[in-house]
Amino acid sequence: MPAMQTDHQGEALIGVVVVMFNSAREIGACVRSLLASEGAALRIILIDNASSDDGAAVAEQAAAGTGFAAFPADAIDQLALADIAPVTLIRSPHNLGFAGGCNLGLSLLKRHTAFDLFWVLNPDCEVMPDTAAAFRRAAALPGAFGLMGGRIRYWDPPHRLQSDGARVRALTGVAVNVNNGCQPGDVAMPDPASIDYICGASMVASRAFIDTVGLMEDDYFLYYEEVDWAARRGNLPFRLCADAIVLHHAGATIGSGNLTRAPNAFSQYFNYRNRLRFMMRFRPLAAPITWAWAMGQIAKLALRDGIEPAMAAFLGLNQLPPPAAIRQRLSPAAAALAFGRKSG
């Protein structure tokens, strides 16, 4: 029987937050992999961002026999610890974006002192049976930490690393995953002090981090939320755990790029918009350089991939409304959140 299905009275819990949006193809494997975790006690919080597919039913089926509960988002302030099943689905009335969805789950978990680690995981990820236990062991090492990451590998191409932590280039704001594309056996994980953030596909926050920094900024809607979150960490250091392995399908729903696929127009809009938004907040003196560099990249993008992704990137970079095709991918309520707010 998986460890998390037993009675862990008095044992600190890892709260896992998985934000779903039309994730029916991936969420079953994600939930099953988490339920197979050994050596650590978990509670899985699935945030359904108003999906139009049957992902919630797929998740419930994956959790059969372990305990499943579902609640509307407006009920989370009334949920006791006993109400949180091994797999708990929270239904958002509309798409809140990645950070907004994460914040729903984190708001639920942080109210209960039984949770000391908060693991944000993408729905298109699968974890190894010992990944959660590896995070638990690493968290028990001496000293405080803020955010912790493991080794994120691509599902395809197999046996290639996506991220061993990540950095933000000083002048352009480009986010770069450390060891991206490398074979795991060929490279070591970096010094945690040398990275700028943990990839949002799989990152673990300590309670000290949540209590000190608070929740994610939700006006990015998609991309750079985890970069912003890490930039607010103060003196809380990063921690890296080479034994915590996650397999990531990488952009299965959104259209993010990977080693073999270019980002689509939807992805380009938010990436270019939020890169400059982040720089204006945290490195304002470099923001004009970021803008000029990005304009050059957009010209190259137009020549390489065509006008549609280049125009989306141009509008995003200049903090302008998106093309109609991008706006129409979101409901009116979600579009108001994604495009109706200016950078603060």
ChimeraX attribute file (.defattr): number of C-alpha atoms within 10 A of each C-alpha:
attribute: neighborCount
match mode: 1-to-1
recipient: residues
	/A:1	10
	/A:2	15
	/A:3	16
	/A:4	20
	/A:5	19
	/A:6	10
	/A:7	9
	/A:8	13
	/A:9	9
	/A:10	7
	/A:11	11
	/A:12	16
	/A:13	22
	/A:14	25
	/A:15	26
	/A:16	27
	/A:17	28
	/A:18	28
	/A:19	28
	/A:20	28
	/A:21	24
	/A:22	19
	/A:23	24
	/A:24	21
	/A:25	16
	/A:26	21
	/A:27	28
	/A:28	22
	/A:29	19
	/A:30	22
	/A:31	25
	/A:32	17
	/A:33	17
	/A:34	24
	/A:35	25
	/A:36	16
	/A:37	22
	/A:38	20
	/A:39	16
	/A:40	22
	/A:41	25
	/A:42	28
	/A:43	22
	/A:44	23
	/A:45	28
	/A:46	27
	/A:47	31
	/A:48	26
	/A:49	23
	/A:50	17
	/A:51	19
	/A:52	12
	/A:53	13
	/A:54	12
	/A:55	20
	/A:56	25
	/A:57	13
	/A:58	18
	/A:59	24
	/A:60	21
	/A:61	14
	/A:62	20
	/A:63	19
	/A:64	11
	/A:65	9
	/A:66	16
	/A:67	13
	/A:68	19
	/A:69	15
	/A:70	18
	/A:71	16
	/A:72	13
	/A:73	18
	/A:74	12
	/A:75	11
	/A:76	18
	/A:77	10
	/A:78	9
	/A:79	14
	/A:80	11
	/A:81	14
	/A:82	6
	/A:83	14
	/A:84	21
	/A:85	18
	/A:86	19
	/A:87	25
	/A:88	23
	/A:89	25
	/A:90	25
	/A:91	23
	/A:92	19
	/A:93	15
	/A:94	18
	/A:95	25
	/A:96	28
	/A:97	23
	/A:98	25
	/A:99	24
	/A:100	25
	/A:101	28
	/A:102	25
	/A:103	21
	/A:104	23
	/A:105	27
	/A:106	22
	/A:107	15
	/A:108	22
	/A:109	26
	/A:110	17
	/A:111	14
	/A:112	13
	/A:113	11
	/A:114	16
	/A:115	21
	/A:116	20
	/A:117	26
	/A:118	26
	/A:119	28
	/A:120	22
	/A:121	25
	/A:122	24
	/A:123	29
	/A:124	25
	/A:125	26
	/A:126	26
	/A:127	24
	/A:128	18
	/A:129	20
	/A:130	18
	/A:131	25
	/A:132	24
	/A:133	20
	/A:134	21
	/A:135	26
	/A:136	21
	/A:137	15
	/A:138	19
	/A:139	22
	/A:140	10
	/A:141	10
	/A:142	7
	/A:143	8
	/A:144	17
	/A:145	19
	/A:146	21
	/A:147	27
	/A:148	26
	/A:149	30
	/A:150	26
	/A:151	24
	/A:152	28
	/A:153	27
	/A:154	22
	/A:155	18
	/A:156	14
	/A:157	14
	/A:158	12
	/A:159	15
	/A:160	20
	/A:161	26
	/A:162	30
	/A:163	25
	/A:164	26
	/A:165	30
	/A:166	23
	/A:167	18
	/A:168	17
	/A:169	12
	/A:170	14
	/A:171	16
	/A:172	19
	/A:173	25
	/A:174	17
	/A:175	18
	/A:176	18
	/A:177	20
	/A:178	20
	/A:179	21
	/A:180	20
	/A:181	17
	/A:182	15
	/A:183	14
	/A:184	19
	/A:185	9
	/A:186	7
	/A:187	12
	/A:188	10
	/A:189	16
	/A:190	14
	/A:191	11
	/A:192	19
	/A:193	10
	/A:194	11
	/A:195	17
	/A:196	19
	/A:197	27
	/A:198	29
	/A:199	28
	/A:200	20
	/A:201	24
	/A:202	27
	/A:203	23
	/A:204	27
	/A:205	24
	/A:206	21
	/A:207	20
	/A:208	16
	/A:209	25
	/A:210	20
	/A:211	10
	/A:212	14
	/A:213	17
	/A:214	16
	/A:215	17
	/A:216	22
	/A:217	15
	/A:218	18
	/A:219	22
	/A:220	28
	/A:221	22
	/A:222	21
	/A:223	20
	/A:224	24
	/A:225	21
	/A:226	20
	/A:227	21
	/A:228	21
	/A:229	19
	/A:230	23
	/A:231	14
	/A:232	15
	/A:233	19
	/A:234	11
	/A:235	10
	/A:236	18
	/A:237	16
	/A:238	24
	/A:239	23
	/A:240	24
	/A:241	20
	/A:242	17
	/A:243	17
	/A:244	23
	/A:245	22
	/A:246	23
	/A:247	24
	/A:248	25
	/A:249	20
	/A:250	23
	/A:251	16
	/A:252	16
	/A:253	16
	/A:254	14
	/A:255	16
	/A:256	18
	/A:257	15
	/A:258	18
	/A:259	14
	/A:260	7
	/A:261	11
	/A:262	14
	/A:263	17
	/A:264	17
	/A:265	23
	/A:266	22
	/A:267	21
	/A:268	26
	/A:269	28
	/A:270	24
	/A:271	24
	/A:272	26
	/A:273	24
	/A:274	25
	/A:275	25
	/A:276	29
	/A:277	26
	/A:278	20
	/A:279	24
	/A:280	18
	/A:281	13
	/A:282	14
	/A:283	15
	/A:284	14
	/A:285	12
	/A:286	16
	/A:287	22
	/A:288	15
	/A:289	17
	/A:290	24
	/A:291	20
	/A:292	11
	/A:293	14
	/A:294	21
	/A:295	18
	/A:296	10
	/A:297	14
	/A:298	22
	/A:299	16
	/A:300	13
	/A:301	17
	/A:302	15
	/A:303	10
	/A:304	11
	/A:305	15
	/A:306	12
	/A:307	15
	/A:308	16
	/A:309	21
	/A:310	24
	/A:311	20
	/A:312	27
	/A:313	29
	/A:314	21
	/A:315	18
	/A:316	25
	/A:317	24
	/A:318	15
	/A:319	19
	/A:320	14
	/A:321	15
	/A:322	22
	/A:323	16
	/A:324	8
	/A:325	12
	/A:326	15
	/A:327	17
	/A:328	11
	/A:329	11
	/A:330	15
	/A:331	13
	/A:332	13
	/A:333	13
	/A:334	20
	/A:335	21
	/A:336	13
	/A:337	20
	/A:338	23
	/A:339	18
	/A:340	11
	/A:341	11
	/A:342	11
	/A:343	13
	/A:344	7
